[in-house]
Amino acid sequence: MDKVTDEEVLIGITDVLKLMSISKNTLLKLIKEDETFPRSIQLVEGKGFTGTKRWVKSELKAWLESKRS
């Protein structure tokens, strides 16, 4: 079995918050107001499903790096 690379890893909201060291409110603000912030991937459609959004870890890391410049 092939090893999964960082570029392929999908992470949920809890891991996004840890990776970025931010609160959920700050994440929601970034999603709403920053057009450069990586978009999530909706894994399951419809209402009532929680925890189905994921972000590509490498995209988040690249966005963070771009903010350091």
PDB file of N, CA, C and O in Angstrom:
ATOM      1  N   MET A   1       0.844  -1.182   0.000  1.00  0.00           N
ATOM      2  CA  MET A   1       0.000   0.000   0.000  1.00  0.00           C
ATOM      3  C   MET A   1       0.890   1.246   0.000  1.00  0.00           C
ATOM      4  O   MET A   1       1.858   1.329   0.756  1.00  0.00           O
ATOM      5  N   ASP A   2       0.551   2.203  -0.851  1.00  0.00           N
ATOM      6  CA  ASP A   2       1.337   3.432  -0.954  1.00  0.00           C
ATOM      7  C   ASP A   2       1.107   4.316   0.258  1.00  0.00           C
ATOM      8  O   ASP A   2       0.019   4.345   0.834  1.00  0.00           O
ATOM      9  N   LYS A   3       2.157   5.038   0.631  1.00  0.00           N
ATOM     10  CA  LYS A   3       2.055   5.980   1.740  1.00  0.00           C
ATOM     11  C   LYS A   3       1.370   7.263   1.252  1.00  0.00           C
ATOM     12  O   LYS A   3       1.663   7.760   0.164  1.00  0.00           O
ATOM     13  N   VAL A   4       0.461   7.783   2.066  1.00  0.00           N
ATOM     14  CA  VAL A   4      -0.252   9.016   1.728  1.00  0.00           C
ATOM     15  C   VAL A   4       0.660  10.203   2.029  1.00  0.00           C
ATOM     16  O   VAL A   4       1.262  10.281   3.100  1.00  0.00           O
ATOM     17  N   THR A   5       0.754  11.123   1.072  1.00  0.00           N
ATOM     18  CA  THR A   5       1.584  12.310   1.263  1.00  0.00           C
ATOM     19  C   THR A   5       0.747  13.450   1.835  1.00  0.00           C
ATOM     20  O   THR A   5      -0.483  13.393   1.839  1.00  0.00           O
ATOM     21  N   ASP A   6       1.432  14.484   2.316  1.00  0.00           N
ATOM     22  CA  ASP A   6       0.758  15.659   2.863  1.00  0.00           C
ATOM     23  C   ASP A   6      -0.183  16.289   1.855  1.00  0.00           C
ATOM     24  O   ASP A   6      -1.225  16.826   2.231  1.00  0.00           O
ATOM     25  N   GLU A   7       0.169  16.232   0.583  1.00  0.00           N
ATOM     26  CA  GLU A   7      -0.651  16.848  -0.458  1.00  0.00           C
ATOM     27  C   GLU A   7      -2.005  16.167  -0.579  1.00  0.00           C
ATOM     28  O   GLU A   7      -2.971  16.770  -1.048  1.00  0.00           O
ATOM     29  N   GLU A   8      -2.072  14.920  -0.158  1.00  0.00           N
ATOM     30  CA  GLU A   8      -3.299  14.144  -0.321  1.00  0.00           C
ATOM     31  C   GLU A   8      -4.151  14.069   0.942  1.00  0.00           C
ATOM     32  O   GLU A   8      -5.293  13.616   0.881  1.00  0.00           O
ATOM     33  N   VAL A   9      -3.626  14.501   2.072  1.00  0.00           N
ATOM     34  CA  VAL A   9      -4.320  14.355   3.343  1.00  0.00           C
ATOM     35  C   VAL A   9      -5.466  15.353   3.465  1.00  0.00           C
ATOM     36  O   VAL A   9      -5.286  16.552   3.250  1.00  0.00           O
ATOM     37  N   LEU A  10      -6.632  14.850   3.809  1.00  0.00           N
ATOM     38  CA  LEU A  10      -7.786  15.687   4.100  1.00  0.00           C
ATOM     39  C   LEU A  10      -7.950  15.739   5.615  1.00  0.00           C
ATOM     40  O   LEU A  10      -7.892  14.712   6.291  1.00  0.00           O
ATOM     41  N   ILE A  11      -8.158  16.957   6.145  1.00  0.00           N
ATOM     42  CA  ILE A  11      -8.316  17.087   7.589  1.00  0.00           C
ATOM     43  C   ILE A  11      -9.618  17.799   7.923  1.00  0.00           C
ATOM     44  O   ILE A  11     -10.096  18.646   7.168  1.00  0.00           O
ATOM     45  N   GLY A  12     -10.175  17.438   9.064  1.00  0.00           N
ATOM     46  CA  GLY A  12     -11.425  18.035   9.529  1.00  0.00           C
ATOM     47  C   GLY A  12     -11.186  19.307  10.314  1.00  0.00           C
ATOM     48  O   GLY A  12     -10.050  19.741  10.501  1.00  0.00           O
ATOM     49  N   ILE A  13     -12.281  19.894  10.769  1.00  0.00           N
ATOM     50  CA  ILE A  13     -12.224  21.193  11.415  1.00  0.00           C
ATOM     51  C   ILE A  13     -11.355  21.190  12.669  1.00  0.00           C
ATOM     52  O   ILE A  13     -10.632  22.155  12.918  1.00  0.00           O
ATOM     53  N   THR A  14     -11.412  20.130  13.456  1.00  0.00           N
ATOM     54  CA  THR A  14     -10.606  20.069  14.685  1.00  0.00           C
ATOM     55  C   THR A  14      -9.126  20.146  14.356  1.00  0.00           C
ATOM     56  O   THR A  14      -8.376  20.859  15.023  1.00  0.00           O
ATOM     57  N   ASP A  15      -8.703  19.418  13.335  1.00  0.00           N
ATOM     58  CA  ASP A  15      -7.297  19.439  12.938  1.00  0.00           C
ATOM     59  C   ASP A  15      -6.903  20.758  12.279  1.00  0.00           C
ATOM     60  O   ASP A  15      -5.765  21.207  12.418  1.00  0.00           O
ATOM     61  N   VAL A  16      -7.842  21.381  11.562  1.00  0.00           N
ATOM     62  CA  VAL A  16      -7.572  22.695  10.968  1.00  0.00           C
ATOM     63  C   VAL A  16      -7.298  23.707  12.083  1.00  0.00           C
ATOM     64  O   VAL A  16      -6.344  24.482  12.009  1.00  0.00           O
ATOM     65  N   LEU A  17      -8.137  23.691  13.107  1.00  0.00           N
ATOM     66  CA  LEU A  17      -7.974  24.617  14.225  1.00  0.00           C
ATOM     67  C   LEU A  17      -6.639  24.415  14.926  1.00  0.00           C
ATOM     68  O   LEU A  17      -5.977  25.383  15.299  1.00  0.00           O
ATOM     69  N   LYS A  18      -6.241  23.156  15.106  1.00  0.00           N
ATOM     70  CA  LYS A  18      -4.948  22.852  15.739  1.00  0.00           C
ATOM     71  C   LYS A  18      -3.782  23.285  14.858  1.00  0.00           C
ATOM     72  O   LYS A  18      -2.833  23.904  15.338  1.00  0.00           O
ATOM     73  N   LEU A  19      -3.853  22.959  13.565  1.00  0.00           N
ATOM     74  CA  LEU A  19      -2.783  23.300  12.635  1.00  0.00           C
ATOM     75  C   LEU A  19      -2.536  24.801  12.595  1.00  0.00           C
ATOM     76  O   LEU A  19      -1.393  25.254  12.544  1.00  0.00           O
ATOM     77  N   MET A  20      -3.619  25.560  12.618  1.00  0.00           N
ATOM     78  CA  MET A  20      -3.509  27.006  12.469  1.00  0.00           C
ATOM     79  C   MET A  20      -3.472  27.756  13.798  1.00  0.00           C
ATOM     80  O   MET A  20      -3.224  28.961  13.827  1.00  0.00           O
ATOM     81  N   SER A  21      -3.716  27.050  14.887  1.00  0.00           N
ATOM     82  CA  SER A  21      -3.764  27.655  16.238  1.00  0.00           C
ATOM     83  C   SER A  21      -4.752  28.817  16.298  1.00  0.00           C
ATOM     84  O   SER A  21      -4.424  29.911  16.758  1.00  0.00           O
ATOM     85  N   ILE A  22      -5.973  28.553  15.821  1.00  0.00           N
ATOM     86  CA  ILE A  22      -7.018  29.569  15.818  1.00  0.00           C
ATOM     87  C   ILE A  22      -8.301  28.993  16.414  1.00  0.00           C
ATOM     88  O   ILE A  22      -8.437  27.782  16.587  1.00  0.00           O
ATOM     89  N   SER A  23      -9.241  29.893  16.725  1.00  0.00           N
ATOM     90  CA  SER A  23     -10.542  29.469  17.240  1.00  0.00           C
ATOM     91  C   SER A  23     -11.482  29.156  16.072  1.00  0.00           C
ATOM     92  O   SER A  23     -11.214  29.493  14.919  1.00  0.00           O
ATOM     93  N   LYS A  24     -12.577  28.508  16.413  1.00  0.00           N
ATOM     94  CA  LYS A  24     -13.582  28.204  15.392  1.00  0.00           C
ATOM     95  C   LYS A  24     -14.163  29.496  14.817  1.00  0.00           C
ATOM     96  O   LYS A  24     -14.424  29.580  13.617  1.00  0.00           O
ATOM     97  N   ASN A  25     -14.365  30.503  15.671  1.00  0.00           N
ATOM     98  CA  ASN A  25     -14.893  31.782  15.189  1.00  0.00           C
ATOM     99  C   ASN A  25     -13.957  32.431  14.175  1.00  0.00           C
ATOM    100  O   ASN A  25     -14.408  32.989  13.174  1.00  0.00           O
ATOM    101  N   THR A  26     -12.644  32.357  14.439  1.00  0.00           N
ATOM    102  CA  THR A  26     -11.668  32.921  13.506  1.00  0.00           C
ATOM    103  C   THR A  26     -11.696  32.161  12.179  1.00  0.00           C
ATOM    104  O   THR A  26     -11.622  32.767  11.110  1.00  0.00           O
ATOM    105  N   LEU A  27     -11.801  30.841  12.251  1.00  0.00           N
ATOM    106  CA  LEU A  27     -11.887  30.041  11.025  1.00  0.00           C
ATOM    107  C   LEU A  27     -13.119  30.438  10.217  1.00  0.00           C
ATOM    108  O   LEU A  27     -13.035  30.625   9.004  1.00  0.00           O
ATOM    109  N   LEU A  28     -14.248  30.565  10.880  1.00  0.00           N
ATOM    110  CA  LEU A  28     -15.476  30.946  10.177  1.00  0.00           C
ATOM    111  C   LEU A  28     -15.339  32.325   9.533  1.00  0.00           C
ATOM    112  O   LEU A  28     -15.837  32.553   8.430  1.00  0.00           O
ATOM    113  N   LYS A  29     -14.670  33.233  10.218  1.00  0.00           N
ATOM    114  CA  LYS A  29     -14.437  34.568   9.661  1.00  0.00           C
ATOM    115  C   LYS A  29     -13.546  34.489   8.416  1.00  0.00           C
ATOM    116  O   LYS A  29     -13.816  35.157   7.417  1.00  0.00           O
ATOM    117  N   LEU A  30     -12.489  33.677   8.474  1.00  0.00           N
ATOM    118  CA  LEU A  30     -11.601  33.503   7.319  1.00  0.00           C
ATOM    119  C   LEU A  30     -12.364  32.936   6.127  1.00  0.00           C
ATOM    120  O   LEU A  30     -12.212  33.406   4.999  1.00  0.00           O
ATOM    121  N   ILE A  31     -13.178  31.931   6.386  1.00  0.00           N
ATOM    122  CA  ILE A  31     -13.963  31.294   5.318  1.00  0.00           C
ATOM    123  C   ILE A  31     -14.886  32.324   4.655  1.00  0.00           C
ATOM    124  O   ILE A  31     -15.035  32.347   3.434  1.00  0.00           O
ATOM    125  N   LYS A  32     -15.490  33.159   5.473  1.00  0.00           N
ATOM    126  CA  LYS A  32     -16.462  34.130   4.967  1.00  0.00           C
ATOM    127  C   LYS A  32     -15.814  35.339   4.292  1.00  0.00           C
ATOM    128  O   LYS A  32     -16.317  35.837   3.285  1.00  0.00           O
ATOM    129  N   GLU A  33     -14.689  35.812   4.853  1.00  0.00           N
ATOM    130  CA  GLU A  33     -14.159  37.102   4.425  1.00  0.00           C
ATOM    131  C   GLU A  33     -12.879  37.054   3.590  1.00  0.00           C
ATOM    132  O   GLU A  33     -12.566  38.031   2.909  1.00  0.00           O
ATOM    133  N   ASP A  34     -12.140  35.962   3.622  1.00  0.00           N
ATOM    134  CA  ASP A  34     -10.865  35.894   2.903  1.00  0.00           C
ATOM    135  C   ASP A  34     -10.995  34.979   1.689  1.00  0.00           C
ATOM    136  O   ASP A  34     -11.041  33.756   1.817  1.00  0.00           O
ATOM    137  N   GLU A  35     -11.053  35.591   0.517  1.00  0.00           N
ATOM    138  CA  GLU A  35     -11.233  34.810  -0.711  1.00  0.00           C
ATOM    139  C   GLU A  35     -10.031  33.937  -1.045  1.00  0.00           C
ATOM    140  O   GLU A  35     -10.139  33.019  -1.857  1.00  0.00           O
ATOM    141  N   THR A  36      -8.882  34.216  -0.423  1.00  0.00           N
ATOM    142  CA  THR A  36      -7.692  33.402  -0.690  1.00  0.00           C
ATOM    143  C   THR A  36      -7.616  32.171   0.209  1.00  0.00           C
ATOM    144  O   THR A  36      -6.787  31.289  -0.014  1.00  0.00           O
ATOM    145  N   PHE A  37      -8.477  32.108   1.222  1.00  0.00           N
ATOM    146  CA  PHE A  37      -8.445  30.972   2.139  1.00  0.00           C
ATOM    147  C   PHE A  37      -8.918  29.712   1.418  1.00  0.00           C
ATOM    148  O   PHE A  37      -9.923  29.744   0.708  1.00  0.00           O
ATOM    149  N   PRO A  38      -8.194  28.599   1.598  1.00  0.00           N
ATOM    150  CA  PRO A  38      -8.565  27.355   0.905  1.00  0.00           C
ATOM    151  C   PRO A  38     -10.008  26.932   1.213  1.00  0.00           C
ATOM    152  O   PRO A  38     -10.467  27.002   2.353  1.00  0.00           O
ATOM    153  N   ARG A  39     -10.682  26.505   0.191  1.00  0.00           N
ATOM    154  CA  ARG A  39     -12.066  26.056   0.333  1.00  0.00           C
ATOM    155  C   ARG A  39     -12.112  24.616   0.812  1.00  0.00           C
ATOM    156  O   ARG A  39     -11.240  23.803   0.504  1.00  0.00           O
ATOM    157  N   SER A  40     -13.152  24.329   1.571  1.00  0.00           N
ATOM    158  CA  SER A  40     -13.333  22.962   2.063  1.00  0.00           C
ATOM    159  C   SER A  40     -13.964  22.097   0.980  1.00  0.00           C
ATOM    160  O   SER A  40     -14.511  22.591  -0.005  1.00  0.00           O
ATOM    161  N   ILE A  41     -13.870  20.808   1.196  1.00  0.00           N
ATOM    162  CA  ILE A  41     -14.497  19.825   0.314  1.00  0.00           C
ATOM    163  C   ILE A  41     -15.663  19.218   1.098  1.00  0.00           C
ATOM    164  O   ILE A  41     -15.474  18.717   2.207  1.00  0.00           O
ATOM    165  N   GLN A  42     -16.855  19.263   0.529  1.00  0.00           N
ATOM    166  CA  GLN A  42     -18.035  18.688   1.176  1.00  0.00           C
ATOM    167  C   GLN A  42     -18.119  17.213   0.784  1.00  0.00           C
ATOM    168  O   GLN A  42     -18.335  16.889  -0.384  1.00  0.00           O
ATOM    169  N   LEU A  43     -17.948  16.322   1.760  1.00  0.00           N
ATOM    170  CA  LEU A  43     -17.937  14.890   1.456  1.00  0.00           C
ATOM    171  C   LEU A  43     -19.337  14.293   1.363  1.00  0.00           C
ATOM    172  O   LEU A  43     -19.560  13.355   0.598  1.00  0.00           O
ATOM    173  N   VAL A  44     -20.275  14.825   2.132  1.00  0.00           N
ATOM    174  CA  VAL A  44     -21.651  14.328   2.123  1.00  0.00           C
ATOM    175  C   VAL A  44     -22.584  15.503   1.934  1.00  0.00           C
ATOM    176  O   VAL A  44     -22.476  16.502   2.645  1.00  0.00           O
ATOM    177  N   GLU A  45     -23.488  15.399   0.996  1.00  0.00           N
ATOM    178  CA  GLU A  45     -24.440  16.472   0.708  1.00  0.00           C
ATOM    179  C   GLU A  45     -25.659  16.353   1.622  1.00  0.00           C
ATOM    180  O   GLU A  45     -25.988  15.272   2.110  1.00  0.00           O
ATOM    181  N   GLY A  46     -26.303  17.464   1.835  1.00  0.00           N
ATOM    182  CA  GLY A  46     -27.561  17.474   2.586  1.00  0.00           C
ATOM    183  C   GLY A  46     -27.417  18.057   3.968  1.00  0.00           C
ATOM    184  O   GLY A  46     -26.314  18.185   4.500  1.00  0.00           O
ATOM    185  N   LYS A  47     -28.544  18.406   4.538  1.00  0.00           N
ATOM    186  CA  LYS A  47     -28.568  18.974   5.886  1.00  0.00           C
ATOM    187  C   LYS A  47     -28.518  17.854   6.920  1.00  0.00           C
ATOM    188  O   LYS A  47     -28.864  16.703   6.652  1.00  0.00           O
ATOM    189  N   GLY A  48     -28.075  18.240   8.102  1.00  0.00           N
ATOM    190  CA  GLY A  48     -28.080  17.280   9.196  1.00  0.00           C
ATOM    191  C   GLY A  48     -26.801  16.476   9.324  1.00  0.00           C
ATOM    192  O   GLY A  48     -26.604  15.790  10.327  1.00  0.00           O
ATOM    193  N   PHE A  49     -25.934  16.545   8.339  1.00  0.00           N
ATOM    194  CA  PHE A  49     -24.669  15.828   8.419  1.00  0.00           C
ATOM    195  C   PHE A  49     -23.611  16.763   8.982  1.00  0.00           C
ATOM    196  O   PHE A  49     -23.376  17.841   8.437  1.00  0.00           O
ATOM    197  N   THR A  50     -22.984  16.359  10.054  1.00  0.00           N
ATOM    198  CA  THR A  50     -21.927  17.182  10.636  1.00  0.00           C
ATOM    199  C   THR A  50     -20.587  16.487  10.435  1.00  0.00           C
ATOM    200  O   THR A  50     -20.512  15.264  10.318  1.00  0.00           O
ATOM    201  N   GLY A  51     -19.547  17.287  10.397  1.00  0.00           N
ATOM    202  CA  GLY A  51     -18.212  16.717  10.263  1.00  0.00           C
ATOM    203  C   GLY A  51     -17.893  16.175   8.895  1.00  0.00           C
ATOM    204  O   GLY A  51     -17.004  15.336   8.754  1.00  0.00           O
ATOM    205  N   THR A  52     -18.604  16.639   7.874  1.00  0.00           N
ATOM    206  CA  THR A  52     -18.363  16.095   6.539  1.00  0.00           C
ATOM    207  C   THR A  52     -17.504  17.006   5.673  1.00  0.00           C
ATOM    208  O   THR A  52     -17.192  16.662   4.533  1.00  0.00           O
ATOM    209  N   LYS A  53     -17.117  18.166   6.201  1.00  0.00           N
ATOM    210  CA  LYS A  53     -16.237  19.062   5.441  1.00  0.00           C
ATOM    211  C   LYS A  53     -14.791  18.748   5.786  1.00  0.00           C
ATOM    212  O   LYS A  53     -14.442  18.505   6.941  1.00  0.00           O
ATOM    213  N   ARG A  54     -13.954  18.761   4.745  1.00  0.00           N
ATOM    214  CA  ARG A  54     -12.526  18.502   4.928  1.00  0.00           C
ATOM    215  C   ARG A  54     -11.739  19.511   4.105  1.00  0.00           C
ATOM    216  O   ARG A  54     -12.221  20.026   3.096  1.00  0.00           O
ATOM    217  N   TRP A  55     -10.517  19.784   4.559  1.00  0.00           N
ATOM    218  CA  TRP A  55      -9.598  20.667   3.858  1.00  0.00           C
ATOM    219  C   TRP A  55      -8.368  19.877   3.475  1.00  0.00           C
ATOM    220  O   TRP A  55      -7.990  18.930   4.165  1.00  0.00           O
ATOM    221  N   VAL A  56      -7.736  20.264   2.368  1.00  0.00           N
ATOM    222  CA  VAL A  56      -6.487  19.639   1.947  1.00  0.00           C
ATOM    223  C   VAL A  56      -5.374  20.278   2.782  1.00  0.00           C
ATOM    224  O   VAL A  56      -5.156  21.489   2.724  1.00  0.00           O
ATOM    225  N   LYS A  57      -4.687  19.460   3.544  1.00  0.00           N
ATOM    226  CA  LYS A  57      -3.676  19.945   4.490  1.00  0.00           C
ATOM    227  C   LYS A  57      -2.596  20.773   3.804  1.00  0.00           C
ATOM    228  O   LYS A  57      -2.191  21.809   4.330  1.00  0.00           O
ATOM    229  N   SER A  58      -2.131  20.342   2.657  1.00  0.00           N
ATOM    230  CA  SER A  58      -1.063  21.062   1.959  1.00  0.00           C
ATOM    231  C   SER A  58      -1.532  22.447   1.501  1.00  0.00           C
ATOM    232  O   SER A  58      -0.734  23.384   1.465  1.00  0.00           O
ATOM    233  N   GLU A  59      -2.813  22.588   1.151  1.00  0.00           N
ATOM    234  CA  GLU A  59      -3.347  23.893   0.750  1.00  0.00           C
ATOM    235  C   GLU A  59      -3.368  24.851   1.939  1.00  0.00           C
ATOM    236  O   GLU A  59      -3.065  26.035   1.791  1.00  0.00           O
ATOM    237  N   LEU A  60      -3.723  24.344   3.109  1.00  0.00           N
ATOM    238  CA  LEU A  60      -3.713  25.175   4.316  1.00  0.00           C
ATOM    239  C   LEU A  60      -2.299  25.608   4.664  1.00  0.00           C
ATOM    240  O   LEU A  60      -2.069  26.761   5.027  1.00  0.00           O
ATOM    241  N   LYS A  61      -1.347  24.682   4.553  1.00  0.00           N
ATOM    242  CA  LYS A  61       0.048  25.015   4.852  1.00  0.00           C
ATOM    243  C   LYS A  61       0.576  26.066   3.872  1.00  0.00           C
ATOM    244  O   LYS A  61       1.292  26.984   4.272  1.00  0.00           O
ATOM    245  N   ALA A  62       0.228  25.935   2.605  1.00  0.00           N
ATOM    246  CA  ALA A  62       0.663  26.912   1.605  1.00  0.00           C
ATOM    247  C   ALA A  62       0.040  28.282   1.881  1.00  0.00           C
ATOM    248  O   ALA A  62       0.707  29.305   1.723  1.00  0.00           O
ATOM    249  N   TRP A  63      -1.225  28.314   2.290  1.00  0.00           N
ATOM    250  CA  TRP A  63      -1.889  29.577   2.616  1.00  0.00           C
ATOM    251  C   TRP A  63      -1.206  30.237   3.806  1.00  0.00           C
ATOM    252  O   TRP A  63      -0.958  31.443   3.796  1.00  0.00           O
ATOM    253  N   LEU A  64      -0.902  29.447   4.829  1.00  0.00           N
ATOM    254  CA  LEU A  64      -0.198  29.975   6.011  1.00  0.00           C
ATOM    255  C   LEU A  64       1.150  30.550   5.611  1.00  0.00           C
ATOM    256  O   LEU A  64       1.527  31.630   6.065  1.00  0.00           O
ATOM    257  N   GLU A  65       1.876  29.834   4.766  1.00  0.00           N
ATOM    258  CA  GLU A  65       3.198  30.290   4.326  1.00  0.00           C
ATOM    259  C   GLU A  65       3.082  31.601   3.549  1.00  0.00           C
ATOM    260  O   GLU A  65       3.940  32.475   3.676  1.00  0.00           O
ATOM    261  N   SER A  66       2.036  31.739   2.755  1.00  0.00           N
ATOM    262  CA  SER A  66       1.850  32.966   1.984  1.00  0.00           C
ATOM    263  C   SER A  66       1.601  34.167   2.903  1.00  0.00           C
ATOM    264  O   SER A  66       1.911  35.300   2.536  1.00  0.00           O
ATOM    265  N   LYS A  67       1.056  33.929   4.065  1.00  0.00           N
ATOM    266  CA  LYS A  67       0.786  35.005   5.017  1.00  0.00           C
ATOM    267  C   LYS A  67       2.038  35.435   5.759  1.00  0.00           C
ATOM    268  O   LYS A  67       2.075  36.523   6.334  1.00  0.00           O
ATOM    269  N   ARG A  68       3.057  34.599   5.752  1.00  0.00           N
ATOM    270  CA  ARG A  68       4.324  34.929   6.417  1.00  0.00           C
ATOM    271  C   ARG A  68       5.143  35.924   5.606  1.00  0.00           C
ATOM    272  O   ARG A  68       5.982  36.636   6.158  1.00  0.00           O
ATOM    273  N   SER A  69       4.907  35.975   4.319  1.00  0.00           N
ATOM    274  CA  SER A  69       5.686  36.827   3.413  1.00  0.00           C
ATOM    275  C   SER A  69       5.392  38.294   3.611  1.00  0.00           C
ATOM    276  O   SER A  69       5.969  39.138   2.924  1.00  0.00           O
TER     277      SER A  69
END
